[in-house]
Amino acid sequence: MPAQRGARGWAGGAPNILNVTATRAQENLYVVGSRSAWADAGVFARLARSWPASSELREPTQ
């Protein structure tokens, strides 16, 4: 899956992408996917250290 690693590397290598996502979130911010896959991709590593892991499934808020 080299293409997936490339996409994670691209998104994780540009801090402004995560910054825009976080600042535009109105109430909640969800990171969906395998934590072990994205947790070592650039700025996502910092996100993984800052946020607790949760496997809890939640219903979307209206």
N, CA, C and O atoms as a Maestro MAE file, in Angstrom:
{
 s_m_m2io_version
 :::
 2.0.0
}

f_m_ct {
 s_m_title
 :::
 protein
 m_atom[248] {
  # First column is atom index #
  i_m_mmod_type
  r_m_x_coord
  r_m_y_coord
  r_m_z_coord
  i_m_residue_number
  s_m_chain_name
  s_m_pdb_residue_name
  s_m_pdb_atom_name
  i_m_atomic_number
  :::
  1 25 0.793 -1.187 0.000 1 A "MET " " N  " 7
  2 3 0.000 0.000 0.000 1 A "MET " " CA " 6
  3 2 0.849 1.269 0.000 1 A "MET " " C  " 6
  4 15 0.616 2.148 0.831 1 A "MET " " O  " 8
  5 25 1.800 1.395 -0.878 2 A "PRO " " N  " 7
  6 3 2.641 2.583 -0.916 2 A "PRO " " CA " 6
  7 2 1.867 3.869 -1.170 2 A "PRO " " C  " 6
  8 15 2.241 4.915 -0.641 2 A "PRO " " O  " 8
  9 25 0.795 3.824 -1.968 3 A "ALA " " N  " 7
  10 3 0.028 5.034 -2.249 3 A "ALA " " CA " 6
  11 2 -0.614 5.576 -0.978 3 A "ALA " " C  " 6
  12 15 -0.674 6.790 -0.784 3 A "ALA " " O  " 8
  13 25 -1.090 4.693 -0.120 4 A "GLN " " N  " 7
  14 3 -1.698 5.148 1.127 4 A "GLN " " CA " 6
  15 2 -0.657 5.803 2.022 4 A "GLN " " C  " 6
  16 15 -0.924 6.842 2.624 4 A "GLN " " O  " 8
  17 25 0.512 5.212 2.114 5 A "ARG " " N  " 7
  18 3 1.573 5.822 2.915 5 A "ARG " " CA " 6
  19 2 1.942 7.176 2.340 5 A "ARG " " C  " 6
  20 15 2.245 8.114 3.078 5 A "ARG " " O  " 8
  21 25 1.914 7.274 1.022 6 A "GLY " " N  " 7
  22 3 2.221 8.543 0.378 6 A "GLY " " CA " 6
  23 2 1.202 9.619 0.716 6 A "GLY " " C  " 6
  24 15 1.570 10.764 0.979 6 A "GLY " " O  " 8
  25 25 -0.077 9.258 0.712 7 A "ALA " " N  " 7
  26 3 -1.133 10.218 1.045 7 A "ALA " " CA " 6
  27 2 -1.029 10.648 2.501 7 A "ALA " " C  " 6
  28 15 -1.162 11.832 2.809 7 A "ALA " " O  " 8
  29 25 -0.793 9.701 3.396 8 A "ARG " " N  " 7
  30 3 -0.634 10.043 4.818 8 A "ARG " " CA " 6
  31 2 0.588 10.928 5.006 8 A "ARG " " C  " 6
  32 15 0.557 11.898 5.763 8 A "ARG " " O  " 8
  33 25 1.647 10.586 4.317 9 A "GLY " " N  " 7
  34 3 2.859 11.389 4.411 9 A "GLY " " CA " 6
  35 2 2.649 12.801 3.899 9 A "GLY " " C  " 6
  36 15 3.151 13.763 4.481 9 A "GLY " " O  " 8
  37 25 1.900 12.926 2.799 10 A "TRP " " N  " 7
  38 3 1.613 14.244 2.235 10 A "TRP " " CA " 6
  39 2 0.788 15.072 3.213 10 A "TRP " " C  " 6
  40 15 1.139 16.215 3.506 10 A "TRP " " O  " 8
  41 25 -0.309 14.504 3.720 11 A "ALA " " N  " 7
  42 3 -1.180 15.239 4.644 11 A "ALA " " CA " 6
  43 2 -0.468 15.528 5.961 11 A "ALA " " C  " 6
  44 15 -0.614 16.616 6.518 11 A "ALA " " O  " 8
  45 25 0.298 14.568 6.460 12 A "GLY " " N  " 7
  46 3 1.002 14.754 7.720 12 A "GLY " " CA " 6
  47 2 2.214 15.652 7.607 12 A "GLY " " C  " 6
  48 15 2.702 16.169 8.612 12 A "GLY " " O  " 8
  49 25 2.704 15.842 6.393 13 A "GLY " " N  " 7
  50 3 3.885 16.673 6.192 13 A "GLY " " CA " 6
  51 2 3.565 18.146 6.024 13 A "GLY " " C  " 6
  52 15 4.472 18.976 5.960 13 A "GLY " " O  " 8
  53 25 2.286 18.478 5.951 14 A "ALA " " N  " 7
  54 3 1.873 19.866 5.764 14 A "ALA " " CA " 6
  55 2 1.037 20.306 6.966 14 A "ALA " " C  " 6
  56 15 -0.173 20.081 6.983 14 A "ALA " " O  " 8
  57 25 1.660 20.928 7.972 15 A "PRO " " N  " 7
  58 3 0.931 21.306 9.189 15 A "PRO " " CA " 6
  59 2 -0.284 22.187 8.918 15 A "PRO " " C  " 6
  60 15 -1.255 22.152 9.673 15 A "PRO " " O  " 8
  61 25 -0.236 22.974 7.849 16 A "ASN " " N  " 7
  62 3 -1.368 23.861 7.579 16 A "ASN " " CA " 6
  63 2 -2.646 23.091 7.260 16 A "ASN " " C  " 6
  64 15 -3.737 23.598 7.520 16 A "ASN " " O  " 8
  65 25 -2.547 21.889 6.708 17 A "ILE " " N  " 7
  66 3 -3.742 21.096 6.406 17 A "ILE " " CA " 6
  67 2 -4.459 20.717 7.699 17 A "ILE " " C  " 6
  68 15 -5.675 20.875 7.803 17 A "ILE " " O  " 8
  69 25 -3.726 20.226 8.668 18 A "LEU " " N  " 7
  70 3 -4.327 19.870 9.958 18 A "LEU " " CA " 6
  71 2 -4.816 21.123 10.678 18 A "LEU " " C  " 6
  72 15 -5.867 21.093 11.318 18 A "LEU " " O  " 8
  73 25 -4.080 22.206 10.586 19 A "ASN " " N  " 7
  74 3 -4.468 23.453 11.230 19 A "ASN " " CA " 6
  75 2 -5.793 23.974 10.679 19 A "ASN " " C  " 6
  76 15 -6.667 24.365 11.452 19 A "ASN " " O  " 8
  77 25 -5.954 23.985 9.371 20 A "VAL " " N  " 7
  78 3 -7.204 24.446 8.761 20 A "VAL " " CA " 6
  79 2 -8.356 23.555 9.192 20 A "VAL " " C  " 6
  80 15 -9.437 24.047 9.516 20 A "VAL " " O  " 8
  81 25 -8.134 22.258 9.197 21 A "THR " " N  " 7
  82 3 -9.180 21.323 9.611 21 A "THR " " CA " 6
  83 2 -9.610 21.590 11.051 21 A "THR " " C  " 6
  84 15 -10.805 21.656 11.340 21 A "THR " " O  " 8
  85 25 -8.659 21.740 11.938 22 A "ALA " " N  " 7
  86 3 -8.972 21.942 13.357 22 A "ALA " " CA " 6
  87 2 -9.635 23.289 13.611 22 A "ALA " " C  " 6
  88 15 -10.557 23.374 14.422 22 A "ALA " " O  " 8
  89 25 -9.189 24.335 12.941 23 A "THR " " N  " 7
  90 3 -9.760 25.654 13.205 23 A "THR " " CA " 6
  91 2 -11.141 25.827 12.589 23 A "THR " " C  " 6
  92 15 -11.904 26.682 13.037 23 A "THR " " O  " 8
  93 25 -11.477 25.049 11.588 24 A "ARG " " N  " 7
  94 3 -12.808 25.150 10.971 24 A "ARG " " CA " 6
  95 2 -13.839 24.239 11.627 24 A "ARG " " C  " 6
  96 15 -15.031 24.347 11.339 24 A "ARG " " O  " 8
  97 25 -13.405 23.367 12.483 25 A "ALA " " N  " 7
  98 3 -14.352 22.484 13.181 25 A "ALA " " CA " 6
  99 2 -15.219 23.339 14.099 25 A "ALA " " C  " 6
  100 15 -14.702 24.098 14.919 25 A "ALA " " O  " 8
  101 25 -16.534 23.214 13.961 26 A "GLN " " N  " 7
  102 3 -17.460 24.020 14.760 26 A "GLN " " CA " 6
  103 2 -17.593 23.492 16.188 26 A "GLN " " C  " 6
  104 15 -17.527 24.260 17.147 26 A "GLN " " O  " 8
  105 25 -17.778 22.187 16.324 27 A "GLU " " N  " 7
  106 3 -17.980 21.609 17.650 27 A "GLU " " CA " 6
  107 2 -17.109 20.396 17.908 27 A "GLU " " C  " 6
  108 15 -16.560 20.243 18.999 27 A "GLU " " O  " 8
  109 25 -16.981 19.541 16.921 28 A "ASN " " N  " 7
  110 3 -16.258 18.279 17.097 28 A "ASN " " CA " 6
  111 2 -15.273 18.082 15.961 28 A "ASN " " C  " 6
  112 15 -15.455 18.592 14.856 28 A "ASN " " O  " 8
  113 25 -14.249 17.347 16.254 29 A "LEU " " N  " 7
  114 3 -13.279 16.965 15.233 29 A "LEU " " CA " 6
  115 2 -13.038 15.473 15.383 29 A "LEU " " C  " 6
  116 15 -12.633 15.001 16.446 29 A "LEU " " O  " 8
  117 25 -13.285 14.748 14.330 30 A "TYR " " N  " 7
  118 3 -13.110 13.300 14.346 30 A "TYR " " CA " 6
  119 2 -11.986 12.924 13.402 30 A "TYR " " C  " 6
  120 15 -11.911 13.418 12.278 30 A "TYR " " O  " 8
  121 25 -11.129 12.063 13.859 31 A "VAL " " N  " 7
  122 3 -10.103 11.479 13.007 31 A "VAL " " CA " 6
  123 2 -10.497 10.025 12.837 31 A "VAL " " C  " 6
  124 15 -10.539 9.263 13.803 31 A "VAL " " O  " 8
  125 25 -10.783 9.650 11.612 32 A "VAL " " N  " 7
  126 3 -11.285 8.312 11.326 32 A "VAL " " CA " 6
  127 2 -10.197 7.520 10.633 32 A "VAL " " C  " 6
  128 15 -9.563 7.999 9.692 32 A "VAL " " O  " 8
  129 25 -9.991 6.313 11.102 33 A "GLY " " N  " 7
  130 3 -9.010 5.445 10.467 33 A "GLY " " CA " 6
  131 2 -8.199 4.695 11.499 33 A "GLY " " C  " 6
  132 15 -8.448 4.786 12.702 33 A "GLY " " O  " 8
  133 25 -7.256 3.977 11.022 34 A "SER " " N  " 7
  134 3 -6.391 3.194 11.889 34 A "SER " " CA " 6
  135 2 -5.342 4.105 12.522 34 A "SER " " C  " 6
  136 15 -4.476 4.645 11.834 34 A "SER " " O  " 8
  137 25 -5.433 4.265 13.834 35 A "ARG " " N  " 7
  138 3 -4.482 5.131 14.544 35 A "ARG " " CA " 6
  139 2 -3.042 4.691 14.294 35 A "ARG " " C  " 6
  140 15 -2.152 5.527 14.140 35 A "ARG " " O  " 8
  141 25 -2.816 3.389 14.253 36 A "SER " " N  " 7
  142 3 -1.454 2.902 14.027 36 A "SER " " CA " 6
  143 2 -0.956 3.265 12.629 36 A "SER " " C  " 6
  144 15 0.252 3.343 12.407 36 A "SER " " O  " 8
  145 25 -1.866 3.486 11.695 37 A "ALA " " N  " 7
  146 3 -1.465 3.848 10.334 37 A "ALA " " CA " 6
  147 2 -1.120 5.329 10.215 37 A "ALA " " C  " 6
  148 15 -0.159 5.678 9.529 37 A "ALA " " O  " 8
  149 25 -1.874 6.201 10.860 38 A "TRP " " N  " 7
  150 3 -1.621 7.629 10.699 38 A "TRP " " CA " 6
  151 2 -0.792 8.246 11.818 38 A "TRP " " C  " 6
  152 15 -0.308 9.369 11.671 38 A "TRP " " O  " 8
  153 25 -0.617 7.543 12.930 39 A "ALA " " N  " 7
  154 3 0.057 8.122 14.096 39 A "ALA " " CA " 6
  155 2 1.539 8.406 13.880 39 A "ALA " " C  " 6
  156 15 2.145 9.132 14.668 39 A "ALA " " O  " 8
  157 25 2.122 7.860 12.845 40 A "ASP " " N  " 7
  158 3 3.546 8.123 12.610 40 A "ASP " " CA " 6
  159 2 3.773 8.970 11.362 40 A "ASP " " C  " 6
  160 15 4.887 9.015 10.839 40 A "ASP " " O  " 8
  161 25 2.730 9.638 10.884 41 A "ALA " " N  " 7
  162 3 2.831 10.435 9.662 41 A "ALA " " CA " 6
  163 2 2.917 11.921 10.000 41 A "ALA " " C  " 6
  164 15 1.893 12.589 10.146 41 A "ALA " " O  " 8
  165 25 4.126 12.429 10.123 42 A "GLY " " N  " 7
  166 3 4.345 13.866 10.306 42 A "GLY " " CA " 6
  167 2 3.625 14.449 11.504 42 A "GLY " " C  " 6
  168 15 3.766 13.963 12.627 42 A "GLY " " O  " 8
  169 25 2.839 15.513 11.252 43 A "VAL " " N  " 7
  170 3 2.150 16.211 12.344 43 A "VAL " " CA " 6
  171 2 1.088 15.351 13.007 43 A "VAL " " C  " 6
  172 15 0.658 15.654 14.120 43 A "VAL " " O  " 8
  173 25 0.657 14.285 12.347 44 A "PHE " " N  " 7
  174 3 -0.320 13.394 12.962 44 A "PHE " " CA " 6
  175 2 0.278 12.680 14.172 44 A "PHE " " C  " 6
  176 15 -0.461 12.264 15.064 44 A "PHE " " O  " 8
  177 25 1.584 12.534 14.219 45 A "ALA " " N  " 7
  178 3 2.231 11.930 15.388 45 A "ALA " " CA " 6
  179 2 1.986 12.794 16.621 45 A "ALA " " C  " 6
  180 15 1.728 12.278 17.708 45 A "ALA " " O  " 8
  181 25 2.066 14.093 16.445 46 A "ARG " " N  " 7
  182 3 1.804 15.005 17.563 46 A "ARG " " CA " 6
  183 2 0.340 14.927 17.987 46 A "ARG " " C  " 6
  184 15 0.032 14.947 19.178 46 A "ARG " " O  " 8
  185 25 -0.553 14.839 17.018 47 A "LEU " " N  " 7
  186 3 -1.974 14.693 17.311 47 A "LEU " " CA " 6
  187 2 -2.231 13.408 18.094 47 A "LEU " " C  " 6
  188 15 -2.996 13.410 19.058 47 A "LEU " " O  " 8
  189 25 -1.603 12.329 17.687 48 A "ALA " " N  " 7
  190 3 -1.782 11.039 18.361 48 A "ALA " " CA " 6
  191 2 -1.300 11.101 19.814 48 A "ALA " " C  " 6
  192 15 -1.903 10.482 20.691 48 A "ALA " " O  " 8
  193 25 -0.227 11.838 20.071 49 A "ARG " " N  " 7
  194 3 0.271 11.977 21.444 49 A "ARG " " CA " 6
  195 2 -0.649 12.856 22.289 49 A "ARG " " C  " 6
  196 15 -0.746 12.666 23.501 49 A "ARG " " O  " 8
  197 25 -1.322 13.811 21.661 50 A "SER " " N  " 7
  198 3 -2.147 14.777 22.388 50 A "SER " " CA " 6
  199 2 -3.549 14.278 22.700 50 A "SER " " C  " 6
  200 15 -4.127 14.642 23.724 50 A "SER " " O  " 8
  201 25 -4.090 13.458 21.833 51 A "TRP " " N  " 7
  202 3 -5.465 12.986 22.000 51 A "TRP " " CA " 6
  203 2 -5.487 11.567 22.516 51 A "TRP " " C  " 6
  204 15 -4.690 10.736 22.081 51 A "TRP " " O  " 8
  205 25 -6.393 11.276 23.441 52 A "PRO " " N  " 7
  206 3 -6.525 9.890 23.902 52 A "PRO " " CA " 6
  207 2 -7.136 9.022 22.805 52 A "PRO " " C  " 6
  208 15 -7.946 9.492 22.005 52 A "PRO " " O  " 8
  209 25 -6.749 7.785 22.780 53 A "ALA " " N  " 7
  210 3 -7.324 6.841 21.814 53 A "ALA " " CA " 6
  211 2 -8.715 6.453 22.283 53 A "ALA " " C  " 6
  212 15 -8.954 6.289 23.479 53 A "ALA " " O  " 8
  213 25 -9.616 6.310 21.348 54 A "SER " " N  " 7
  214 3 -10.976 5.904 21.682 54 A "SER " " CA " 6
  215 2 -11.500 5.013 20.578 54 A "SER " " C  " 6
  216 15 -11.369 5.327 19.395 54 A "SER " " O  " 8
  217 25 -12.084 3.918 20.966 55 A "SER " " N  " 7
  218 3 -12.715 3.051 19.982 55 A "SER " " CA " 6
  219 2 -14.229 3.161 20.098 55 A "SER " " C  " 6
  220 15 -14.971 2.356 19.535 55 A "SER " " O  " 8
  221 25 -14.667 4.163 20.831 56 A "GLU " " N  " 7
  222 3 -16.096 4.366 21.052 56 A "GLU " " CA " 6
  223 2 -16.756 4.878 19.776 56 A "GLU " " C  " 6
  224 15 -16.288 5.836 19.161 56 A "GLU " " O  " 8
  225 25 -17.841 4.233 19.393 57 A "LEU " " N  " 7
  226 3 -18.613 4.684 18.243 57 A "LEU " " CA " 6
  227 2 -19.687 5.636 18.737 57 A "LEU " " C  " 6
  228 15 -20.381 5.340 19.709 57 A "LEU " " O  " 8
  229 25 -19.829 6.764 18.083 58 A "ARG " " N  " 7
  230 3 -20.809 7.759 18.499 58 A "ARG " " CA " 6
  231 2 -21.723 8.107 17.336 58 A "ARG " " C  " 6
  232 15 -21.321 8.072 16.172 58 A "ARG " " O  " 8
  233 25 -22.948 8.440 17.675 59 A "GLU " " N  " 7
  234 3 -23.900 8.898 16.671 59 A "GLU " " CA " 6
  235 2 -23.582 10.356 16.340 59 A "GLU " " C  " 6
  236 15 -23.224 11.125 17.233 59 A "GLU " " O  " 8
  237 25 -23.705 10.741 15.085 60 A "PRO " " N  " 7
  238 3 -23.461 12.147 14.732 60 A "PRO " " CA " 6
  239 2 -24.468 13.065 15.427 60 A "PRO " " C  " 6
  240 15 -25.626 12.693 15.618 60 A "PRO " " O  " 8
  241 25 -24.026 14.248 15.798 61 A "THR " " N  " 7
  242 3 -24.931 15.221 16.400 61 A "THR " " CA " 6
  243 2 -25.674 15.948 15.293 61 A "THR " " C  " 6
  244 15 -25.137 16.150 14.204 61 A "THR " " O  " 8
  245 25 -26.882 16.331 15.568 62 A "GLN " " N  " 7
  246 3 -27.711 17.021 14.562 62 A "GLN " " CA " 6
  247 2 -27.526 18.509 14.650 62 A "GLN " " C  " 6
  248 15 -28.139 19.254 13.885 62 A "GLN " " O  " 8
  :::
 }
 m_bond[247] {
  # First column is bond index #
  i_m_from
  i_m_to
  i_m_order
  :::
  1 1 2 1
  2 2 3 1
  3 3 4 2
  4 3 5 1
  5 5 6 1
  6 6 7 1
  7 7 8 2
  8 7 9 1
  9 9 10 1
  10 10 11 1
  11 11 12 2
  12 11 13 1
  13 13 14 1
  14 14 15 1
  15 15 16 2
  16 15 17 1
  17 17 18 1
  18 18 19 1
  19 19 20 2
  20 19 21 1
  21 21 22 1
  22 22 23 1
  23 23 24 2
  24 23 25 1
  25 25 26 1
  26 26 27 1
  27 27 28 2
  28 27 29 1
  29 29 30 1
  30 30 31 1
  31 31 32 2
  32 31 33 1
  33 33 34 1
  34 34 35 1
  35 35 36 2
  36 35 37 1
  37 37 38 1
  38 38 39 1
  39 39 40 2
  40 39 41 1
  41 41 42 1
  42 42 43 1
  43 43 44 2
  44 43 45 1
  45 45 46 1
  46 46 47 1
  47 47 48 2
  48 47 49 1
  49 49 50 1
  50 50 51 1
  51 51 52 2
  52 51 53 1
  53 53 54 1
  54 54 55 1
  55 55 56 2
  56 55 57 1
  57 57 58 1
  58 58 59 1
  59 59 60 2
  60 59 61 1
  61 61 62 1
  62 62 63 1
  63 63 64 2
  64 63 65 1
  65 65 66 1
  66 66 67 1
  67 67 68 2
  68 67 69 1
  69 69 70 1
  70 70 71 1
  71 71 72 2
  72 71 73 1
  73 73 74 1
  74 74 75 1
  75 75 76 2
  76 75 77 1
  77 77 78 1
  78 78 79 1
  79 79 80 2
  80 79 81 1
  81 81 82 1
  82 82 83 1
  83 83 84 2
  84 83 85 1
  85 85 86 1
  86 86 87 1
  87 87 88 2
  88 87 89 1
  89 89 90 1
  90 90 91 1
  91 91 92 2
  92 91 93 1
  93 93 94 1
  94 94 95 1
  95 95 96 2
  96 95 97 1
  97 97 98 1
  98 98 99 1
  99 99 100 2
  100 99 101 1
  101 101 102 1
  102 102 103 1
  103 103 104 2
  104 103 105 1
  105 105 106 1
  106 106 107 1
  107 107 108 2
  108 107 109 1
  109 109 110 1
  110 110 111 1
  111 111 112 2
  112 111 113 1
  113 113 114 1
  114 114 115 1
  115 115 116 2
  116 115 117 1
  117 117 118 1
  118 118 119 1
  119 119 120 2
  120 119 121 1
  121 121 122 1
  122 122 123 1
  123 123 124 2
  124 123 125 1
  125 125 126 1
  126 126 127 1
  127 127 128 2
  128 127 129 1
  129 129 130 1
  130 130 131 1
  131 131 132 2
  132 131 133 1
  133 133 134 1
  134 134 135 1
  135 135 136 2
  136 135 137 1
  137 137 138 1
  138 138 139 1
  139 139 140 2
  140 139 141 1
  141 141 142 1
  142 142 143 1
  143 143 144 2
  144 143 145 1
  145 145 146 1
  146 146 147 1
  147 147 148 2
  148 147 149 1
  149 149 150 1
  150 150 151 1
  151 151 152 2
  152 151 153 1
  153 153 154 1
  154 154 155 1
  155 155 156 2
  156 155 157 1
  157 157 158 1
  158 158 159 1
  159 159 160 2
  160 159 161 1
  161 161 162 1
  162 162 163 1
  163 163 164 2
  164 163 165 1
  165 165 166 1
  166 166 167 1
  167 167 168 2
  168 167 169 1
  169 169 170 1
  170 170 171 1
  171 171 172 2
  172 171 173 1
  173 173 174 1
  174 174 175 1
  175 175 176 2
  176 175 177 1
  177 177 178 1
  178 178 179 1
  179 179 180 2
  180 179 181 1
  181 181 182 1
  182 182 183 1
  183 183 184 2
  184 183 185 1
  185 185 186 1
  186 186 187 1
  187 187 188 2
  188 187 189 1
  189 189 190 1
  190 190 191 1
  191 191 192 2
  192 191 193 1
  193 193 194 1
  194 194 195 1
  195 195 196 2
  196 195 197 1
  197 197 198 1
  198 198 199 1
  199 199 200 2
  200 199 201 1
  201 201 202 1
  202 202 203 1
  203 203 204 2
  204 203 205 1
  205 205 206 1
  206 206 207 1
  207 207 208 2
  208 207 209 1
  209 209 210 1
  210 210 211 1
  211 211 212 2
  212 211 213 1
  213 213 214 1
  214 214 215 1
  215 215 216 2
  216 215 217 1
  217 217 218 1
  218 218 219 1
  219 219 220 2
  220 219 221 1
  221 221 222 1
  222 222 223 1
  223 223 224 2
  224 223 225 1
  225 225 226 1
  226 226 227 1
  227 227 228 2
  228 227 229 1
  229 229 230 1
  230 230 231 1
  231 231 232 2
  232 231 233 1
  233 233 234 1
  234 234 235 1
  235 235 236 2
  236 235 237 1
  237 237 238 1
  238 238 239 1
  239 239 240 2
  240 239 241 1
  241 241 242 1
  242 242 243 1
  243 243 244 2
  244 243 245 1
  245 245 246 1
  246 246 247 1
  247 247 248 2
  :::
 }
}
